[in-house]
Amino acid sequence: MVCYEFAEVMRRLKRRVQEAGSQHAYARRIGISQSYLSDILLGRRRISPVVLRGLHMRRVDHYQDLR
């Protein structure tokens, strides 16, 4: 399993929006509103599981040893 930083997930999301032609088109494709997608892209909302599924990703929390 490969882990990605938040910035990479956002780059992927922005790329998908660009490939779809507009926020509206991509939002419709993954089943959310354009305003919700816009809020995510502007950092007003967290990336939802629906959006992650559209990117073929999922959020996984993990723990690291600090020693």
Biopython code that builds the backbone (N, CA, C, O; Angstrom):
import numpy as np
from Bio.PDB.StructureBuilder import StructureBuilder

atoms = [
    (1, "MET", "N", (0.843, -1.169, 0.000)),
    (1, "MET", "CA", (0.000, 0.000, 0.000)),
    (1, "MET", "C", (0.893, 1.239, 0.000)),
    (1, "MET", "O", (1.855, 1.319, 0.763)),
    (2, "VAL", "N", (0.571, 2.190, -0.850)),
    (2, "VAL", "CA", (1.315, 3.436, -0.931)),
    (2, "VAL", "C", (0.539, 4.510, -0.179)),
    (2, "VAL", "O", (-0.677, 4.626, -0.337)),
    (3, "CYS", "N", (1.230, 5.285, 0.628)),
    (3, "CYS", "CA", (0.612, 6.391, 1.353)),
    (3, "CYS", "C", (0.936, 7.701, 0.639)),
    (3, "CYS", "O", (2.027, 7.868, 0.094)),
    (4, "TYR", "N", (-0.011, 8.616, 0.650)),
    (4, "TYR", "CA", (0.166, 9.900, -0.004)),
    (4, "TYR", "C", (-0.050, 11.034, 0.991)),
    (4, "TYR", "O", (-0.854, 10.918, 1.915)),
    (5, "GLU", "N", (0.667, 12.115, 0.794)),
    (5, "GLU", "CA", (0.457, 13.325, 1.565)),
    (5, "GLU", "C", (-0.824, 14.002, 1.076)),
    (5, "GLU", "O", (-1.270, 13.777, -0.049)),
    (6, "PHE", "N", (-1.402, 14.831, 1.939)),
    (6, "PHE", "CA", (-2.618, 15.559, 1.596)),
    (6, "PHE", "C", (-2.448, 16.362, 0.310)),
    (6, "PHE", "O", (-3.350, 16.389, -0.528)),
    (7, "ALA", "N", (-1.303, 17.013, 0.151)),
    (7, "ALA", "CA", (-1.056, 17.840, -1.037)),
    (7, "ALA", "C", (-1.161, 17.021, -2.322)),
    (7, "ALA", "O", (-1.655, 17.524, -3.332)),
    (8, "GLU", "N", (-0.711, 15.782, -2.300)),
    (8, "GLU", "CA", (-0.796, 14.928, -3.488)),
    (8, "GLU", "C", (-2.246, 14.560, -3.784)),
    (8, "GLU", "O", (-2.642, 14.508, -4.948)),
    (9, "VAL", "N", (-3.031, 14.306, -2.760)),
    (9, "VAL", "CA", (-4.448, 13.997, -2.964)),
    (9, "VAL", "C", (-5.141, 15.194, -3.605)),
    (9, "VAL", "O", (-5.950, 15.031, -4.518)),
    (10, "MET", "N", (-4.828, 16.393, -3.130)),
    (10, "MET", "CA", (-5.430, 17.596, -3.698)),
    (10, "MET", "C", (-4.982, 17.794, -5.149)),
    (10, "MET", "O", (-5.788, 18.193, -5.989)),
    (11, "ARG", "N", (-3.721, 17.524, -5.451)),
    (11, "ARG", "CA", (-3.252, 17.622, -6.839)),
    (11, "ARG", "C", (-4.030, 16.667, -7.736)),
    (11, "ARG", "O", (-4.428, 17.025, -8.844)),
    (12, "ARG", "N", (-4.241, 15.460, -7.249)),
    (12, "ARG", "CA", (-5.006, 14.480, -8.031)),
    (12, "ARG", "C", (-6.437, 14.952, -8.245)),
    (12, "ARG", "O", (-6.975, 14.834, -9.346)),
    (13, "LEU", "N", (-7.049, 15.481, -7.207)),
    (13, "LEU", "CA", (-8.419, 15.969, -7.322)),
    (13, "LEU", "C", (-8.497, 17.106, -8.333)),
    (13, "LEU", "O", (-9.389, 17.120, -9.182)),
    (14, "LYS", "N", (-7.587, 18.045, -8.250)),
    (14, "LYS", "CA", (-7.580, 19.170, -9.191)),
    (14, "LYS", "C", (-7.359, 18.692, -10.623)),
    (14, "LYS", "O", (-7.951, 19.224, -11.562)),
    (15, "ARG", "N", (-6.507, 17.690, -10.780)),
    (15, "ARG", "CA", (-6.262, 17.129, -12.116)),
    (15, "ARG", "C", (-7.534, 16.482, -12.668)),
    (15, "ARG", "O", (-7.860, 16.653, -13.843)),
    (16, "ARG", "N", (-8.245, 15.748, -11.829)),
    (16, "ARG", "CA", (-9.494, 15.105, -12.277)),
    (16, "ARG", "C", (-10.529, 16.144, -12.683)),
    (16, "ARG", "O", (-11.232, 15.974, -13.679)),
    (17, "VAL", "N", (-10.620, 17.226, -11.904)),
    (17, "VAL", "CA", (-11.548, 18.305, -12.246)),
    (17, "VAL", "C", (-11.169, 18.894, -13.600)),
    (17, "VAL", "O", (-12.033, 19.122, -14.447)),
    (18, "GLN", "N", (-9.901, 19.136, -13.800)),
    (18, "GLN", "CA", (-9.427, 19.693, -15.070)),
    (18, "GLN", "C", (-9.737, 18.738, -16.221)),
    (18, "GLN", "O", (-10.195, 19.173, -17.278)),
    (19, "GLU", "N", (-9.494, 17.451, -16.026)),
    (19, "GLU", "CA", (-9.770, 16.461, -17.069)),
    (19, "GLU", "C", (-11.256, 16.384, -17.394)),
    (19, "GLU", "O", (-11.631, 16.150, -18.543)),
    (20, "ALA", "N", (-12.112, 16.582, -16.376)),
    (20, "ALA", "CA", (-13.565, 16.540, -16.592)),
    (20, "ALA", "C", (-14.062, 17.790, -17.311)),
    (20, "ALA", "O", (-15.148, 17.786, -17.890)),
    (21, "GLY", "N", (-13.266, 18.859, -17.274)),
    (21, "GLY", "CA", (-13.646, 20.077, -17.964)),
    (21, "GLY", "C", (-14.183, 21.171, -17.067)),
    (21, "GLY", "O", (-14.120, 22.350, -17.419)),
    (22, "SER", "N", (-14.714, 20.794, -15.905)),
    (22, "SER", "CA", (-15.235, 21.789, -14.969)),
    (22, "SER", "C", (-15.520, 21.125, -13.621)),
    (22, "SER", "O", (-15.618, 19.902, -13.521)),
    (23, "GLN", "N", (-15.648, 21.952, -12.602)),
    (23, "GLN", "CA", (-16.043, 21.431, -11.292)),
    (23, "GLN", "C", (-17.421, 20.800, -11.378)),
    (23, "GLN", "O", (-17.667, 19.745, -10.793)),
    (24, "HIS", "N", (-18.313, 21.445, -12.105)),
    (24, "HIS", "CA", (-19.676, 20.932, -12.228)),
    (24, "HIS", "C", (-19.685, 19.535, -12.850)),
    (24, "HIS", "O", (-20.381, 18.640, -12.369)),
    (25, "ALA", "N", (-18.919, 19.356, -13.905)),
    (25, "ALA", "CA", (-18.886, 18.058, -14.588)),
    (25, "ALA", "C", (-18.311, 16.975, -13.687)),
    (25, "ALA", "O", (-18.845, 15.868, -13.630)),
    (26, "TYR", "N", (-17.231, 17.283, -12.986)),
    (26, "TYR", "CA", (-16.632, 16.263, -12.122)),
    (26, "TYR", "C", (-17.530, 15.959, -10.933)),
    (26, "TYR", "O", (-17.691, 14.801, -10.550)),
    (27, "ALA", "N", (-18.114, 16.999, -10.350)),
    (27, "ALA", "CA", (-19.017, 16.785, -9.215)),
    (27, "ALA", "C", (-20.187, 15.888, -9.618)),
    (27, "ALA", "O", (-20.548, 14.964, -8.890)),
    (28, "ARG", "N", (-20.772, 16.165, -10.773)),
    (28, "ARG", "CA", (-21.879, 15.342, -11.260)),
    (28, "ARG", "C", (-21.424, 13.897, -11.451)),
    (28, "ARG", "O", (-22.153, 12.962, -11.120)),
    (29, "ARG", "N", (-20.208, 13.719, -11.990)),
    (29, "ARG", "CA", (-19.680, 12.382, -12.255)),
    (29, "ARG", "C", (-19.570, 11.552, -10.971)),
    (29, "ARG", "O", (-19.858, 10.355, -10.982)),
    (30, "ILE", "N", (-19.156, 12.183, -9.866)),
    (30, "ILE", "CA", (-18.964, 11.416, -8.628)),
    (30, "ILE", "C", (-20.150, 11.511, -7.673)),
    (30, "ILE", "O", (-20.144, 10.883, -6.614)),
    (31, "GLY", "N", (-21.170, 12.296, -8.041)),
    (31, "GLY", "CA", (-22.405, 12.320, -7.265)),
    (31, "GLY", "C", (-22.449, 13.312, -6.114)),
    (31, "GLY", "O", (-23.093, 13.050, -5.098)),
    (32, "ILE", "N", (-21.774, 14.449, -6.256)),
    (32, "ILE", "CA", (-21.853, 15.495, -5.239)),
    (32, "ILE", "C", (-22.189, 16.812, -5.925)),
    (32, "ILE", "O", (-22.166, 16.902, -7.152)),
    (33, "SER", "N", (-22.500, 17.833, -5.130)),
    (33, "SER", "CA", (-22.796, 19.135, -5.721)),
    (33, "SER", "C", (-21.505, 19.873, -6.059)),
    (33, "SER", "O", (-20.450, 19.622, -5.476)),
    (34, "GLN", "N", (-21.620, 20.785, -7.012)),
    (34, "GLN", "CA", (-20.469, 21.590, -7.402)),
    (34, "GLN", "C", (-20.025, 22.467, -6.241)),
    (34, "GLN", "O", (-18.827, 22.685, -6.058)),
    (35, "SER", "N", (-20.969, 22.975, -5.456)),
    (35, "SER", "CA", (-20.599, 23.844, -4.332)),
    (35, "SER", "C", (-19.833, 23.066, -3.264)),
    (35, "SER", "O", (-18.913, 23.604, -2.648)),
    (36, "TYR", "N", (-20.203, 21.813, -3.043)),
    (36, "TYR", "CA", (-19.489, 20.976, -2.077)),
    (36, "TYR", "C", (-18.061, 20.722, -2.570)),
    (36, "TYR", "O", (-17.110, 20.813, -1.794)),
    (37, "LEU", "N", (-17.916, 20.406, -3.845)),
    (37, "LEU", "CA", (-16.591, 20.195, -4.427)),
    (37, "LEU", "C", (-15.760, 21.470, -4.325)),
    (37, "LEU", "O", (-14.577, 21.416, -3.987)),
    (38, "SER", "N", (-16.365, 22.598, -4.611)),
    (38, "SER", "CA", (-15.666, 23.872, -4.514)),
    (38, "SER", "C", (-15.167, 24.118, -3.089)),
    (38, "SER", "O", (-14.036, 24.563, -2.893)),
    (39, "ASP", "N", (-16.010, 23.829, -2.101)),
    (39, "ASP", "CA", (-15.601, 23.997, -0.699)),
    (39, "ASP", "C", (-14.400, 23.120, -0.362)),
    (39, "ASP", "O", (-13.509, 23.549, 0.371)),
    (40, "ILE", "N", (-14.364, 21.908, -0.883)),
    (40, "ILE", "CA", (-13.221, 21.019, -0.655)),
    (40, "ILE", "C", (-11.967, 21.616, -1.288)),
    (40, "ILE", "O", (-10.910, 21.668, -0.659)),
    (41, "LEU", "N", (-12.090, 22.061, -2.520)),
    (41, "LEU", "CA", (-10.939, 22.618, -3.229)),
    (41, "LEU", "C", (-10.423, 23.902, -2.581)),
    (41, "LEU", "O", (-9.235, 24.211, -2.668)),
    (42, "LEU", "N", (-11.313, 24.643, -1.936)),
    (42, "LEU", "CA", (-10.925, 25.877, -1.247)),
    (42, "LEU", "C", (-10.474, 25.640, 0.195)),
    (42, "LEU", "O", (-10.082, 26.579, 0.888)),
    (43, "GLY", "N", (-10.530, 24.384, 0.644)),
    (43, "GLY", "CA", (-10.094, 24.059, 1.994)),
    (43, "GLY", "C", (-11.122, 24.339, 3.070)),
    (43, "GLY", "O", (-10.792, 24.347, 4.256)),
    (44, "ARG", "N", (-12.360, 24.569, 2.675)),
    (44, "ARG", "CA", (-13.431, 24.833, 3.649)),
    (44, "ARG", "C", (-14.026, 23.563, 4.229)),
    (44, "ARG", "O", (-14.610, 23.576, 5.313)),
    (45, "ARG", "N", (-13.875, 22.465, 3.500)),
    (45, "ARG", "CA", (-14.403, 21.158, 3.943)),
    (45, "ARG", "C", (-13.337, 20.098, 3.747)),
    (45, "ARG", "O", (-12.435, 20.233, 2.920)),
    (46, "ARG", "N", (-13.466, 19.038, 4.534)),
    (46, "ARG", "CA", (-12.549, 17.901, 4.398)),
    (46, "ARG", "C", (-12.935, 17.075, 3.179)),
    (46, "ARG", "O", (-14.078, 17.107, 2.721)),
    (47, "ILE", "N", (-11.980, 16.352, 2.676)),
    (47, "ILE", "CA", (-12.240, 15.454, 1.546)),
    (47, "ILE", "C", (-13.089, 14.299, 2.050)),
    (47, "ILE", "O", (-12.683, 13.572, 2.957)),
    (48, "SER", "N", (-14.251, 14.133, 1.472)),
    (48, "SER", "CA", (-15.195, 13.109, 1.924)),
    (48, "SER", "C", (-14.872, 11.749, 1.321)),
    (48, "SER", "O", (-14.153, 11.659, 0.326)),
    (49, "PRO", "N", (-15.405, 10.692, 1.925)),
    (49, "PRO", "CA", (-15.228, 9.351, 1.350)),
    (49, "PRO", "C", (-15.743, 9.243, -0.085)),
    (49, "PRO", "O", (-15.171, 8.508, -0.889)),
    (50, "VAL", "N", (-16.806, 9.961, -0.412)),
    (50, "VAL", "CA", (-17.344, 9.935, -1.777)),
    (50, "VAL", "C", (-16.308, 10.479, -2.756)),
    (50, "VAL", "O", (-16.091, 9.901, -3.821)),
    (51, "VAL", "N", (-15.675, 11.579, -2.399)),
    (51, "VAL", "CA", (-14.665, 12.182, -3.260)),
    (51, "VAL", "C", (-13.455, 11.261, -3.362)),
    (51, "VAL", "O", (-12.895, 11.089, -4.444)),
    (52, "LEU", "N", (-13.057, 10.678, -2.258)),
    (52, "LEU", "CA", (-11.926, 9.744, -2.285)),
    (52, "LEU", "C", (-12.218, 8.541, -3.171)),
    (52, "LEU", "O", (-11.338, 8.081, -3.899)),
    (53, "ARG", "N", (-13.450, 8.024, -3.119)),
    (53, "ARG", "CA", (-13.810, 6.908, -3.998)),
    (53, "ARG", "C", (-13.696, 7.328, -5.461)),
    (53, "ARG", "O", (-13.290, 6.529, -6.305)),
    (54, "GLY", "N", (-14.049, 8.567, -5.766)),
    (54, "GLY", "CA", (-13.907, 9.073, -7.123)),
    (54, "GLY", "C", (-12.462, 9.111, -7.583)),
    (54, "GLY", "O", (-12.174, 9.043, -8.778)),
    (55, "LEU", "N", (-11.548, 9.220, -6.610)),
    (55, "LEU", "CA", (-10.109, 9.209, -6.908)),
    (55, "LEU", "C", (-9.508, 7.810, -6.789)),
    (55, "LEU", "O", (-8.303, 7.626, -6.960)),
    (56, "HIS", "N", (-10.359, 6.827, -6.494)),
    (56, "HIS", "CA", (-9.928, 5.445, -6.255)),
    (56, "HIS", "C", (-8.947, 5.390, -5.084)),
    (56, "HIS", "O", (-7.906, 4.734, -5.140)),
    (57, "MET", "N", (-9.323, 6.107, -4.022)),
    (57, "MET", "CA", (-8.483, 6.163, -2.823)),
    (57, "MET", "C", (-9.373, 5.990, -1.598)),
    (57, "MET", "O", (-10.600, 6.013, -1.694)),
    (58, "ARG", "N", (-8.742, 5.819, -0.467)),
    (58, "ARG", "CA", (-9.451, 5.818, 0.806)),
    (58, "ARG", "C", (-8.526, 6.399, 1.857)),
    (58, "ARG", "O", (-7.303, 6.366, 1.720)),
    (59, "ARG", "N", (-9.126, 6.928, 2.903)),
    (59, "ARG", "CA", (-8.349, 7.498, 3.995)),
    (59, "ARG", "C", (-8.040, 6.390, 4.992)),
    (59, "ARG", "O", (-8.923, 5.628, 5.386)),
    (60, "VAL", "N", (-6.774, 6.310, 5.395)),
    (60, "VAL", "CA", (-6.338, 5.317, 6.362)),
    (60, "VAL", "C", (-5.521, 6.052, 7.422)),
    (60, "VAL", "O", (-4.502, 6.668, 7.111)),
    (61, "ASP", "N", (-5.966, 5.984, 8.654)),
    (61, "ASP", "CA", (-5.179, 6.571, 9.739)),
    (61, "ASP", "C", (-4.143, 5.552, 10.183)),
    (61, "ASP", "O", (-4.396, 4.347, 10.175)),
    (62, "HIS", "N", (-2.985, 6.046, 10.566)),
    (62, "HIS", "CA", (-1.957, 5.131, 11.031)),
    (62, "HIS", "C", (-1.197, 5.759, 12.186)),
    (62, "HIS", "O", (-1.307, 6.959, 12.437)),
    (63, "TYR", "N", (-0.445, 4.959, 12.867)),
    (63, "TYR", "CA", (0.328, 5.379, 14.033)),
    (63, "TYR", "C", (1.792, 5.128, 13.769)),
    (63, "TYR", "O", (2.159, 4.175, 13.082)),
    (64, "GLN", "N", (2.628, 5.993, 14.322)),
    (64, "GLN", "CA", (4.062, 5.829, 14.160)),
    (64, "GLN", "C", (4.742, 5.865, 15.515)),
    (64, "GLN", "O", (4.312, 6.579, 16.421)),
    (65, "ASP", "N", (5.785, 5.104, 15.641)),
    (65, "ASP", "CA", (6.618, 5.091, 16.851)),
    (65, "ASP", "C", (7.509, 6.316, 16.826)),
    (65, "ASP", "O", (8.180, 6.564, 15.825)),
    (66, "LEU", "N", (7.532, 7.080, 17.890)),
    (66, "LEU", "CA", (8.334, 8.300, 17.939)),
    (66, "LEU", "C", (9.738, 8.079, 18.494)),
    (66, "LEU", "O", (10.526, 9.019, 18.598)),
    (67, "ARG", "N", (10.042, 6.850, 18.845)),
    (67, "ARG", "CA", (11.384, 6.566, 19.370)),
    (67, "ARG", "C", (12.388, 6.425, 18.281)),
    (67, "ARG", "O", (13.565, 6.185, 18.553)),
]
sb = StructureBuilder()
sb.init_structure("model")
sb.init_model(0)
sb.init_chain("A")
sb.init_seg("    ")
for serial, (resi, resn, name, xyz) in enumerate(atoms, 1):
    if name == "N":
        sb.init_residue(resn, " ", resi, " ")
    sb.init_atom(name, np.array(xyz, "f"), 0.0, 1.0, " ", f" {name:<3s}", serial, name[0])
structure = sb.get_structure()
